[in-house]
Structure formats: structure tokens, C-alpha cells
């Protein structure tokens, strides 16, 4: 371990109260983010003269396009690779107002502006208004997990409102990227925005005279940024509701009932919310709140600047579409995908009283999840945060992915095993310097509730300086280290001169041994001459006080000398004379009798009285409060040390962050090496080719896991043959044609859902830059993974389980591109079987019919009728598959009749074998037999009502016996028996008649 010279100075041993020897008292980075990579999309719209007008001085060619486009007149969304418009066509995007309601469009208003006036051009003020961009940014602190940022902005020229997908694990550096991406003219923030966000935005804003900045910064009431406010304002825009509705949806919870002219109504609030959720990700709560703030500001401006029904207001603040965009070159994943694939899954304490009120203090831990496999391998706090950010933002930058793969391969070399183990141990000594520097700025010495020298910021900084330099040298010593970018980055970012100065300065200033003895930070000898002199005086005070008490005793009467016990020094109280107490009176035995001096009793404690007399006052004036003077001087020195250390704040935080990045990559490499995962080949070709794929979580909980293959290709976009990489990592093997949609059938428990999830997880891990659980994998860049797997129900959502499923599928249809991977597991099971099968078939047909824009689709279903009815047919783009089983109905044991092989095979299954699964899970055999009989009759398309009304031979015989008994009962005379029969035999007489009727030999 790298170390610094320690002083041989013996530790001081001061005490708060010092007395004569006989009665000794020993009491108590900011670094800018990379250039953003917006998800672009060609939005087909009506061409307008504004797009080529001379007044447009801001380039909008690189502005992000929608990830969702919905139109009441167009059922098919527009995708990124859609061919450019060859001829003008009027195909609007998400229309938010009725043309009949606003007869004057912005184009007409623009033409009117051009035709009017002296020069036929827009005025300078009008041009500025047309180029205005209003953005709202909000940030919420999530504690140790970083902050979440949301943003929405409105482009006047495009008449479009953009919403950002909420970005988790983000900081103020992301805001800089947002500003570069949006280029706003006005920025809106909440009055309760974090100070760091407010300061950053204020630094780039214009002053009161309009000088200095690129935008105007405005503070709004925090109520304008509320999620509910934003959601209601988006609903008021009537997103995609221009066309007539064939059905109106309302619930008993709606505040209003439909009016008589319901055909003109937009339906209930709940119905509108369900439709809105199919186009906008309502889980991005911060961005939805920001959209509400932008709409509120637009409404205020319209009210203040324009008269009612003024056409100019429509030109300036008309909203034609609402679109979502994503920052960075990252894959889109939403909360449903993360939960369904178990990418991340928090586990809370079972006792609600042990949970904190917020996310940062909730006491939650990572449950069994893909991220949970890696998180415990990260040694540093900042490494865990970096790793979490990797999983929240999978990259679609092929160079970054290949760089991470190469790093993992480098660390997994057998020759680097020992060095990797040592590096991991050293990383465990590294703390998050952002937090430490923050404490240092606040003047807090210790971390945590227990105040000790070991957990002080100085000890952490000292360890960080020593171990970071040692890590730097260890990485430099690795063979071929110059080929690994993260190692070069660590060597470049960690400045050995500055970091060594930090460690040496702390080592030369702080006395660790003395600090442990005192329980507080102590300064070493030799730093300050005056401080050393005061410490020497303070250390020699015992012998000095011995002479003082001897002199004092000689000055008092002889009878009182035995009562004067000692002379003691208390910090802040000064020197005091200790006198014994009279038990009877409770006062001192001597209080200065016979002396001209006045003895004042200061306090009583431990059977002694403490007096302040003239001699003690003289000592106070002569020597002062040595202990407090020492403490004050040490505080000044420590403060100056903190100021000096903060001068290297940038270097310290940068070194900490780069070590966190290194730690996250080592965590990836460690698990990949332990589980023997392989590096996938990444390519720009729209393909998924997996050989021997495994589910990383499922194989942990089973004794043996059966690997499976997957081969799919998506649409090629505008090009007949998609461009292929020339590099090795992007090279595509000569593979045969493969389908883009695969429908999987098979019995319950056969592994369909596991197969769907394992393919998605392998694709996900490949975009993280990690190795994957497969023998071989070739993964094309995937821009988003969309799932309809699990239904996250909640009583607060006011939606049925099937309504949630429908919303997920609609969201998938609106957001899918040709590079998307879509996973649908048993969609349609929440409603009538015919309706469910029809919806499933229609959804599959929709994706399969997109041609060169079709996404990659994996579906699992039990609706066999869609195949038997010929509603779906196999083709080059659509394939059927099933999970293999072995059936032996002659086996006496129910559990052995169906053997699951868990193997993926082409072709469809003929049955789901639900009755066999029921028998294996303990359902009574009679029920299972009856179920199988009904299933067989349904397969034969027989009329169940007629079939169920037909009796078997046994049932016919029983019915005949019952009918004969009934007829005999009706024929028999049950009148009062004859009088000659004794009363005691009346019951016997009745019994004999009944037995005759029920006799077994009664003819039928």
C-alpha cells in the first residue's frame, strides 16, 4: 500500500480538566456530457411555406422527432426509416384540435402576414415569436440513487410539444446536454427546484436587460409542475380525438355523465386518460409535470398578449402534436419492461414500520434481478451508481458497446487474474469523494451517526489518495494496458502530483494517533509554533498546579490547610480552588476566612466545592483558557487545510468518478467470468441470432437448464439490403433468411415465457456492453424493447387487468420501429376467448404487415383456434414454433404422463394440455376426465348443449329405474290403514309399502 511518512511525535494526552498530581482528573465532475443522440423520426406532415421561409433563422433539421405518432386518420405509425415524401401529402401527425374549431391555420396566418404590410415580410417581433422555444426542466433528488430529471419543451415554429422520457440516475451535467439539445429561448423552473439546478440555469440566462445569456429564466409556482396538473392539461388538448368515436367509455367514478348529444362529446375522463396513455408514457411523471408548466405558461401568454379569438394567438401558440423524445444514444426501456424482464426489482422490508418515507431511506434492497447479479460485485458506492446507470440506459452506440466488451475480455485474461483480484481489494477502500467533498464544504468532519476518527473525511481522503495512486500504478503495470480505454482514462484523469499532494498534506497536518486518543481531529507538532507552545504549557500544567496549590495552602490559616484539597483547571471556567464540603451544612469547610481575598463558590460536585479567588483570577488573566485557545487554533488550521484541499476538488472528484467507472466494468467482468458468458457480436444489421441461449436468473434456481436458439430478422427499412459493418464486431455471418415474427405455442409449464424473457434479456445485456449467457450471439442494434408480459395491477389505477394489457399493446404499436424487439406473452386472456383471439390475431397481423418497417416480434399464446381457423398462415416473415414435450398417457403415474423437454422447435403445438397440467397439480381426476371430454367435443365443433343433453346407457338405465319408482309410488294407496291394525304397527305398515316400491327387482 502506498503510504506517507508518519511523525514520531508521541501523542499528547490532554484532559478537559487538569489538576495537581495528587487529585488528577481524567474526565471525559462537472464534466459536460457527450453530444446527445436524439431518436429521430420522419414525421409526415403537411408541407408549409414556413419550412423554407426567410424568417426561420434557427435550424430545426436536427430537432428530435417523435417516438410515437398517432392520428385518427392513420392507423399505422410513422417510423424512423420511412421513405421521404415524394409528393406533397396532407397526413397530419397527432392532431390536438379540430380544424372546424380553428378555421384559420398557422400556414394561412403566415400567408396572410406575408401578403399584408408594406414589405410583405414578417416583422422582426413576429419572426422572434415564431422562433421561440419554451422549455421546462424539473429535477427530483432520489438520495443515494442520484436525481431524476424531466423536461418538456414547445417549439412555436413546429407547433409541437416534446416530452422527455424521465432520466434516472442523472445530475446537473445532463441539464447542460438538454440545453444544448433543445436550445430554448425561455426556460421555466419550479420555485422549489434544487439549488444546483437553479444555479446552473441562472449562470446561462439573460440578465434583466436581456444581455449575457442564451435564454430567459423564469421561476413558476411549484403547483404548475405537479403531475396531476400536467396530466389534466394534456387531457384538455384532446390528443388524437378529432375523428368521431364509435364507442364512448365512461365509469361510475366520472364526475359528469354524458350529455344527450353524446356524439359530440369526447367521452369520460377515464376513457381519455386510457387513450392518452397509448401515445404518451405517463410513467414519466416529471416530464408530464413539465408539460403542464409549459402549457400553463402558454395559456398565460395567450391571455396577456392576445384578445379572445385573435388569429395571431393561433399562429404563435397553436399545438398540433405532442411527441416524446429520448436523449443520448441509448435504448428505450420503460418501467413495464424493467419489471417484466426482472432487470431491476426492489425488495422492501416486510415490516412497514422499518421503511423510510422516501426512496432514499426506504430501506429497499435489490431483489433477484439481472442488475442484482452484478450490484454486489461493485466495490465502491460510485461504482454501484455507474453500474445502475448502465442498466438504466443501455447504449446503442456500437463503438461504446465494443469498447466495454474489449475491457471485459482484457480483465478476464488468465494472466490478469491475480492483478484483478488485487485491484478489486483496493477499490473496496475507495469511497465516493463527491459525498466526502460535500461534507468538507459543509464543515462536517465525520460520516455517519457514530463520530470516530476512522470515519472522518480526512481519513477517507487520505485513504483515497493512497489507494487511488496505488490503483493507478497497478493498472499501468498490466500488460497491453494501453489498449484498454478505461485504463488509459484512469491513468490520464488521476493526476499523481495533485492526488499525492492531497495525501501528503493531510498526513503532515493530521495526527491520527493523537486524534484517536482525544476523540477529535488533532494537529501534528511543527505545523504552528504558537500552537506547539500552548500545548507544551498545557501538558506541563500538572507540575505547575502542584506549585500553585502549595503556595495557596501556605497563605491560608493553618487550621484550614487540610480543607484546601487541590487546584484544578476547567476549560472555559478557568482555574479553581477545590475545598472539601461540610456534610452537615452542605457548604465548603473554608471560604476565605482570615484573608482579605473574596472566595466565591462556583459550584458543588463530587463532595467538593469549587471556588474562584484572587489568585485563580490572576492565573486566568496570566495564562488564559489554554485548552480553548488550543482548540480554536486547531480549528483554524483544519479550516485552512479544508480550503486548500477544496482547491483540488475537481481533481479529486474526477479521480473518484473514473474509479467508479472502472469498478462498474470490473463488476461486469467478474460475473461474466464466473458464469462463463460469451461476448456477443454487435452489428448494424437488424438481426438476432442466438445459439445456446440461457436465462441468467432461471438457471440459478434449477438443477439443469436447457439452452435454446433464436434466429430473427427485422425490417430493412429504406434499403433492400441493409448496410453491413466492415469491422469484425459488426461482421454478419452468411445466414439464411429468418422470420421477423415468431409465434410460440405449447403446454403450460413448458418454458414459453422463460424463452421470451431470455431472448429479451440477452439483447438487453448485449446493449449494456456485457457478455451474454449464450454459446454464440449475434445481436443487431435494437432501439427499444417493448413488452406485454406482466400486468401490474393497482387499486389506485382505476383500470381493469385487461385494460392495462390493452394499453401496453397500444403503447407498443405506437412506439415500435423496425429496430424494436417486442415481447407479447398471452395477450387477450383477460376477456372472452373469441375477443382475445381476435385481438391477438389483429395485433400480429399489424406488425407482420408493416413490410420493410416490421419489428422483431416474439409471441406466446394458447389461442390455437387462430391457426385452426386459418387466420394466420406461415410465411417468410411469420413463423410458428413450440416447446417440445414427451407424452405417454399409458403411464400410471399422472406426473409422468407429460414430460417437458424445454426445447424450442419449429412448428406449432396441437394442444396446450391444460387438463394434464391440472392433473399434475392435484385437481381431482373426475374433473380432469370431464374437462377432457368437453375439450374433445369442442375440438369436433359439436353443439355442447345437445351433447350434454344426450344420456349414456348407464344414465338411461338409472333414469328408467327412477321413473318406475315414481310411477309405483303414485299408484300405491297410502290412505289411512285399517282399524284392525294396532297403532304400534302403523309405522311398519308404511315401511312395508315403501320397501315394496323401492324393491330392487321392480320391473322397469
Beta strands, then each sheet from edge to edge (+ up, - down):
strand 1: 17-19
strand 2: 133-141
strand 3: 147-155
strand 4: 160-164
strand 5: 167-170
strand 6: 186-190
strand 7: 216-220
strand 8: 321-325
strand 9: 346-347
strand 10: 365-366
strand 11: 564-570
strand 12: 574-580
strand 13: 600-605
strand 14: 608-612
strand 15: 681-683
strand 16: 687-693
strand 17: 708-713
strand 18: 741-745
strand 19: 776-780
strand 20: 784-788
strand 21: 820-825
strand 22: 856-860
strand 23: 878-887
strand 24: 898-906
sheet 1: 1+ 11- 12+ 14- 13+
sheet 2: 5+ 3- 2+ 6+ 7+
sheet 3: 5+ 3- 4+ 8+
sheet 4: 9+ 10-
sheet 5: 15+ 19+ 16- 17+
sheet 6: 20+ 21+ 22+ 18+ 23+ 24-
end
